[in-house]
């Protein structure tokens, strides 16, 4: 068994901000803006309420408040898709592996939590579908099955698309995120997010996690056990 960590959600490079973490330790998952004008997605930051009952537009720059969102991953039917740099890594995953998502969060009206990278959710993998290996009939079949995925909502021929789906009962958007980063400076004196010493020891990974490519892979019984224990703090069952 293995686990892959991927960074998702709005950030300062794609959307112009980080999602909020609140005083009680809860947070909002805020997707990036959708770039495909032909997407059938109707949810915008303005018309979508977050888990705390307020519109997601409260937490994003004015210029994108009416923009359609690219919900990927989505935690309703538990799917994640990619057709670019991450696809070759996703193809190395197997059924029952963990796909763990982390995002940049910033404190909202509090000084309790730091700007940082936090685990926000995960899938226990059920299926990995490579659309390049499907015929037209199978593509139609899986596009119906994965109707809720942001890539399926685009008008496209599905070339290079990978869809990962999670078991509903073993996949979750966490109630409270788990901090996994620590700020460091590179040789030019610029700040970046690296794996914290605590997570280096517990998960067996290290170095920059500012970006998802290449993804960090967690292996070994002890490290997988520690990861599951971290997630179980959020009342997760495996």
C-alpha positions as CSV (number, residue, x, y, z in Angstrom):
1,X,0.0,0.0,0.0
2,X,1.1,3.6,-0.7
3,X,-0.2,7.1,-0.4
4,X,0.3,10.0,-2.8
5,X,0.1,13.6,-1.7
6,X,-1.3,16.2,-4.1
7,X,-1.8,19.9,-3.6
8,X,-5.2,21.2,-4.6
9,X,-7.5,24.2,-4.2
10,X,-7.1,27.9,-4.7
11,X,-3.7,29.5,-4.0
12,X,-1.9,32.8,-4.6
13,X,-0.8,31.7,-8.1
14,X,-4.2,30.4,-9.2
15,X,-7.0,32.6,-7.7
16,X,-4.9,35.1,-5.9
17,X,-5.5,33.9,-2.3
18,X,-5.5,31.0,0.1
19,X,-8.5,29.4,1.6
20,X,-9.4,30.3,5.2
21,X,-8.8,28.4,8.4
22,X,-11.1,29.6,11.2
23,X,-10.5,30.1,14.9
24,X,-12.2,26.8,15.8
25,X,-9.8,24.9,13.5
26,X,-12.3,24.3,10.8
27,X,-11.7,25.5,7.2
28,X,-13.2,26.0,3.8
29,X,-12.1,24.0,0.7
30,X,-12.1,26.5,-2.1
31,X,-11.5,25.2,-5.7
32,X,-9.5,27.0,-8.3
33,X,-11.4,29.0,-11.0
34,X,-12.6,27.1,-14.1
35,X,-10.7,28.0,-17.2
36,X,-12.9,26.3,-19.8
37,X,-15.7,28.6,-20.9
38,X,-17.7,25.7,-22.1
39,X,-17.9,23.9,-18.8
40,X,-21.4,23.0,-17.7
41,X,-20.5,23.8,-14.1
42,X,-22.9,26.4,-12.7
43,X,-21.4,27.0,-9.2
44,X,-19.6,30.2,-8.7
45,X,-17.8,31.6,-5.6
46,X,-20.8,34.0,-5.2
47,X,-23.6,31.4,-5.4
48,X,-22.0,28.6,-3.4
49,X,-22.1,28.5,0.4
50,X,-19.2,27.1,2.3
51,X,-19.5,24.7,5.2
52,X,-19.7,27.6,7.7
53,X,-22.8,28.9,5.9
54,X,-21.2,31.9,4.2
55,X,-20.6,32.4,0.4
56,X,-17.2,31.3,-0.7
57,X,-17.0,34.7,-2.4
58,X,-16.3,36.1,1.1
59,X,-12.8,34.7,0.9
60,X,-11.7,35.4,-2.7
61,X,-10.6,38.5,-4.6
62,X,-13.4,40.6,-6.0
63,X,-12.3,40.0,-9.6
64,X,-13.1,36.2,-9.4
65,X,-16.2,36.3,-7.2
66,X,-18.6,35.6,-10.1
67,X,-16.2,33.1,-11.7
68,X,-17.3,29.4,-12.2
69,X,-15.3,27.0,-10.0
70,X,-13.3,23.9,-11.0
71,X,-14.3,21.4,-8.3
72,X,-11.4,18.9,-8.6
73,X,-11.2,17.0,-6.4
74,X,-14.9,16.9,-5.5
75,X,-16.1,15.3,-2.2
76,X,-19.7,14.5,-3.2
77,X,-19.1,11.5,-5.3
78,X,-15.3,11.4,-4.6
79,X,-13.6,11.9,-8.0
80,X,-10.4,13.5,-9.1
81,X,-9.2,14.1,-12.7
82,X,-6.1,15.1,-14.5
83,X,-4.9,15.1,-18.1
84,X,-1.6,16.9,-17.8
85,X,1.6,16.5,-15.6
86,X,0.0,14.5,-12.8
87,X,-1.5,11.8,-15.0
88,X,1.6,9.6,-15.3
89,X,1.9,9.6,-11.5
90,X,-1.8,8.8,-10.9
91,X,-1.4,5.7,-13.2
92,X,1.1,4.3,-10.7
93,X,-1.5,4.1,-8.0
94,X,-3.5,1.0,-7.3
95,X,-6.9,0.1,-5.9
96,X,-7.0,0.7,-2.1
97,X,-4.0,3.1,-2.1
98,X,-4.6,6.5,-0.6
99,X,-4.8,9.7,-2.6
100,X,-4.3,12.5,0.0
101,X,-5.0,16.1,-0.8
102,X,-3.4,19.2,0.8
103,X,-4.0,22.9,0.3
104,X,-2.7,26.2,1.3
105,X,-4.7,27.8,4.2
106,X,-4.5,31.2,5.9
107,X,-6.0,32.3,9.3
108,X,-9.3,34.1,9.0
109,X,-9.8,36.7,11.7
110,X,-7.5,34.9,14.1
111,X,-3.8,34.5,14.9
112,X,-3.9,31.0,16.1
113,X,-3.0,29.1,12.9
114,X,-0.1,29.8,10.5
115,X,-0.2,30.3,6.8
116,X,0.8,26.8,5.6
117,X,0.0,23.6,3.8
118,X,-2.6,21.4,5.4
119,X,-4.0,18.0,4.6
120,X,-7.7,18.6,3.9
121,X,-9.0,15.3,2.7
122,X,-8.3,11.9,1.0
123,X,-9.7,9.1,-1.1
124,X,-9.2,5.4,-0.6
125,X,-9.0,4.5,-4.2
126,X,-11.7,2.3,-5.8
127,X,-11.0,2.8,-9.5
128,X,-8.4,4.5,-11.8
129,X,-9.8,5.0,-15.3
130,X,-7.5,5.9,-18.2
131,X,-9.7,7.3,-20.9
132,X,-7.0,6.7,-23.6
133,X,-7.7,2.9,-23.2
134,X,-11.5,3.2,-23.7
135,X,-13.6,2.9,-26.8
136,X,-16.4,5.3,-27.5
137,X,-19.0,3.2,-25.8
138,X,-16.9,2.9,-22.6
139,X,-16.1,6.6,-22.7
140,X,-19.8,7.4,-22.7
141,X,-20.4,4.9,-19.9
142,X,-17.7,6.3,-17.6
143,X,-18.6,9.9,-18.4
144,X,-22.1,9.1,-17.1
145,X,-20.7,7.4,-14.0
146,X,-18.3,10.3,-13.2
147,X,-20.8,13.0,-14.2
148,X,-19.9,15.1,-11.2
149,X,-16.2,15.5,-12.1
150,X,-15.0,18.9,-13.3
151,X,-13.3,17.4,-16.4
152,X,-16.4,15.5,-17.5
153,X,-18.3,18.8,-17.3
154,X,-16.0,20.2,-20.0
155,X,-16.7,19.8,-23.7
156,X,-13.7,17.6,-24.6
157,X,-12.7,14.4,-26.3
158,X,-11.3,13.0,-23.0
159,X,-7.8,12.6,-24.6
160,X,-5.2,11.8,-21.8
161,X,-7.9,12.1,-19.1
162,X,-7.4,10.1,-15.9
163,X,-10.2,9.8,-13.4
164,X,-9.6,8.5,-9.9
165,X,-12.6,7.6,-7.8
166,X,-12.7,6.8,-4.1
167,X,-14.8,4.5,-2.0
168,X,-17.6,6.7,-0.6
169,X,-17.4,5.1,2.9
170,X,-13.6,5.4,3.0
171,X,-13.0,8.9,1.5
172,X,-13.5,12.2,3.2
173,X,-13.2,16.0,3.2
174,X,-11.8,16.5,6.7
175,X,-13.6,18.7,9.3
176,X,-10.3,20.0,10.6
177,X,-7.1,20.1,8.5
178,X,-3.7,18.8,9.5
179,X,-0.7,21.1,9.2
180,X,2.2,19.4,7.3
181,X,4.5,22.2,6.4
182,X,7.1,24.6,7.9
183,X,8.3,27.8,6.2
184,X,11.9,27.8,5.0
185,X,14.0,30.1,2.8
186,X,15.7,29.0,-0.4
187,X,19.3,30.1,-1.3
188,X,17.9,33.3,-2.8
189,X,16.2,34.1,0.5
190,X,12.7,33.5,-0.8
191,X,10.2,31.6,1.4
192,X,8.7,28.3,0.5
193,X,6.8,25.5,2.2
194,X,8.7,22.4,3.2
195,X,7.6,19.3,5.1
196,X,7.8,20.0,8.8
197,X,10.3,18.0,10.9
198,X,7.4,16.3,12.7
199,X,5.9,15.1,9.4
200,X,9.3,14.1,8.0
201,X,9.6,11.6,10.9
202,X,6.0,10.4,10.9
203,X,5.5,10.2,7.1
204,X,9.0,9.5,5.8
205,X,8.9,12.4,3.3
206,X,11.0,15.6,3.2
207,X,11.8,18.7,1.2
208,X,9.6,21.2,-0.6
209,X,5.9,20.5,-1.0
210,X,5.2,23.9,-2.5
211,X,4.0,22.2,-5.6
212,X,2.6,18.7,-6.4
213,X,5.0,17.8,-9.1
214,X,6.7,15.5,-8.5
215,X,4.1,14.2,-5.9
216,X,5.3,13.0,-2.5
217,X,4.8,9.2,-2.0
218,X,4.4,7.7,1.4
219,X,5.4,4.1,1.7
220,X,6.2,1.5,4.4
221,X,3.9,0.1,7.0
222,X,5.0,2.4,9.8
223,X,4.6,5.6,7.7
224,X,1.2,4.5,6.3
225,X,0.1,3.6,9.9
226,X,1.1,7.1,11.0
227,X,-0.8,8.7,8.1
228,X,-3.9,6.8,9.0
229,X,-3.6,7.7,12.6
230,X,-3.3,11.4,11.6
231,X,-6.4,11.2,9.6
232,X,-8.3,9.3,12.3
233,X,-8.1,12.3,14.5
234,X,-10.8,13.6,12.3
235,X,-13.0,10.6,13.0
236,X,-12.0,8.8,9.9
237,X,-12.4,5.0,9.6
238,X,-10.4,2.7,7.4
